[in-house]
């Protein structure tokens, strides 16, 4: 499943529900009014997300819950399996590298899960002060330390269904204005020379 397909499967009330789960869990933790350590805070938010997900996702058509290794996951149309996590500044998540976590990260087909489904992580990225949610995001991992794509769930819930072109073709400052090859450069390459900039 590519980003465009994921946007189609999760658009509308599904995206709204995912955002509601994540923002509601953060709000519930904040409402407790107690200072927390980072790890404790993430665990509490995760517990609230699990409770809210059952409440907000299970009533939706085409959505059901499965548990694998004690982790609740939500299946959308047998095409996407979503779990909830906190994301870091690079949109990666922290996991103990169990066999199960590694299998999810590499999109391995696992017993009890739909064979054609992709595994996605819905969650939140905090601001620099870690005082509030900066982004509510959905990611698809390709391996344990790389993200294939991400979707801003707030935008998807607001009706932005088309993929972000910057996500599809990211550019750095160094390649922001790529130089196109000239006829002379192409001819030199064909003759075994190196292109000139």
C-alpha positions in Angstrom: 0.0 0.0 0.0 1.4 3.4 -1.0 0.6 6.7 0.7 -2.2 7.5 -1.7 -4.0 4.2 -1.0 -3.6 4.7 2.8 -5.1 8.2 2.5 -8.1 6.7 0.7 -8.6 3.9 3.2 -8.2 6.2 6.3 -9.9 9.5 5.0 -12.9 11.1 6.5 -14.4 9.8 9.7 -11.6 7.4 10.2 -9.0 10.1 10.2 -11.1 12.2 12.5 -11.4 9.2 14.9 -7.6 8.6 14.8 -7.0 12.2 15.6 -9.6 12.1 18.3 -7.9 9.1 19.9 -4.5 10.7 19.9 -5.5 14.2 21.0 -8.0 12.8 23.5 -5.3 10.6 25.1 -2.9 13.5 25.5 -5.7 15.7 26.9 -6.6 13.0 29.4 -3.0 12.7 30.6 -2.7 16.5 30.9 -6.0 16.7 32.8 -4.5 14.4 35.5 -2.4 17.5 36.4 0.7 15.5 37.5 4.2 16.0 36.4 5.6 12.9 34.6 8.9 11.6 33.4 9.0 11.2 29.6 8.8 7.4 29.6 5.9 7.4 32.2 4.1 10.1 30.3 4.3 8.1 27.0 3.1 5.0 28.7 0.1 6.8 30.2 -0.8 8.4 26.9 -0.5 5.0 25.2 -2.9 3.5 27.8 -5.4 6.3 27.1 -5.0 5.8 23.4 -5.9 2.1 23.8 -9.1 2.9 25.7 -10.1 5.7 23.3 -9.4 3.6 20.2 -11.9 1.0 21.2 -14.5 3.6 21.9 -13.9 5.6 18.7 -12.7 3.2 16.1 -14.6 0.0 16.7 -18.1 1.5 15.9 -16.8 2.4 12.4 -17.7 0.2 9.5 -14.8 -2.1 8.3 -12.8 -1.7 11.5 -12.0 -4.4 14.0 -9.4 -5.0 16.7 -6.8 -7.7 17.1 -4.2 -8.1 19.7 -0.8 -9.5 19.0 1.8 -10.0 21.8 -0.4 -7.9 24.0 -0.5 -4.9 21.6 -3.9 -3.7 20.4 -4.0 -3.1 16.7 -6.9 -1.9 14.5 -7.6 -3.4 11.1 -9.2 -1.1 8.4 -10.8 -3.0 5.5 -8.3 -5.8 5.9 -5.8 -3.5 4.2 -4.2 -1.5 7.0 -3.3 -2.5 10.5 -2.8 0.5 12.8 -1.2 0.7 16.2 -0.5 3.8 18.4 2.9 5.1 19.5 4.8 8.3 20.3 7.0 9.5 17.5 10.4 11.3 17.9 11.6 14.3 15.9 12.4 12.1 13.0 9.0 10.4 13.1 10.5 7.2 14.3 9.2 5.3 17.3 11.1 3.7 20.2 10.7 0.0 20.5 12.4 -2.8 22.3 13.7 -4.8 19.3 11.7 -7.9 19.9 11.1 -10.3 17.0 7.5 -9.0 16.9 8.6 -5.4 16.6 11.1 -6.2 13.9 8.5 -8.2 11.9 6.1 -5.2 12.0 8.9 -2.8 11.0 9.8 -4.8 7.9 6.2 -5.4 7.0 6.5 -9.2 7.4 3.3 -11.3 7.0 2.4 -12.6 10.5 0.0 -15.2 11.6 -3.4 -13.8 12.6 -3.0 -10.6 10.7 -4.4 -10.0 7.2 -1.7 -11.1 4.7 -2.2 -8.2 2.3 -2.3 -5.5 5.0 0.4 -3.0 5.8 1.4 -2.1 9.3 1.1 1.6 10.1 1.8 3.6 13.2 -0.6 6.4 14.3 0.7 8.7 16.9 2.0 12.1 18.0 5.1 14.1 17.8 5.7 16.6 20.6 6.9 20.2 20.3 10.5 21.0 21.3 9.5 21.8 24.9 7.5 18.5 25.0 4.6 20.5 26.4 2.1 19.8 23.6 1.5 17.8 20.5 3.1 19.3 17.4 1.9 16.8 14.8 -0.6 13.9 14.8 0.9 11.6 12.3 0.6 8.2 10.5 3.8 6.5 9.3 4.8 3.5 7.4 8.2 2.1 8.4 10.5 0.3 6.1 12.9 -1.3 8.5 13.6 -0.4 12.1 15.2 3.0 11.4 13.5 4.4 8.3 10.1 5.8 7.4 8.8 5.3 3.9 6.1 8.0 4.2 4.1 9.9 6.7 0.7 11.5 6.7 -0.4 14.5 8.8 -3.7 13.1 10.2 -5.0 16.5 11.1 -4.8 17.5 7.4 -6.3 14.2 6.3 -9.2 14.7 8.8 -9.7 18.2 7.3 -10.1 16.7 3.9 -6.6 16.9 2.4 -6.6 13.5 0.6 -3.8 14.1 -2.0 -0.3 13.2 -0.9 2.1 16.0 0.0 4.5 16.4 -3.0 7.3 17.2 -0.6 6.8 13.8 1.1 7.0 12.1 -2.3 10.0 14.1 -3.6 11.9 15.5 -0.6 14.6 18.0 -1.4 17.4 19.4 0.7 18.9 22.9 0.3 21.7 21.4 -1.7 19.3 20.0 -4.4 16.5 22.6 -4.1 17.3 23.9 -7.6 18.6 20.8 -9.5 20.7 21.4 -12.5 19.4 19.8 -15.7 22.0 18.1 -17.9 22.9 20.0 -21.1 23.3 18.4 -24.4 27.1 18.8 -24.1 27.1 17.1 -20.7 25.1 14.1 -22.0 27.4 13.8 -25.0 30.5 13.8 -22.7 29.0 11.1 -20.5 28.2 8.9 -23.5 31.8 9.2 -24.7 33.1 8.2 -21.3 33.9 11.6 -19.9 32.6 13.1 -16.7 29.8 15.7 -16.8 30.7 19.3 -16.1 28.6 21.4 -13.7 
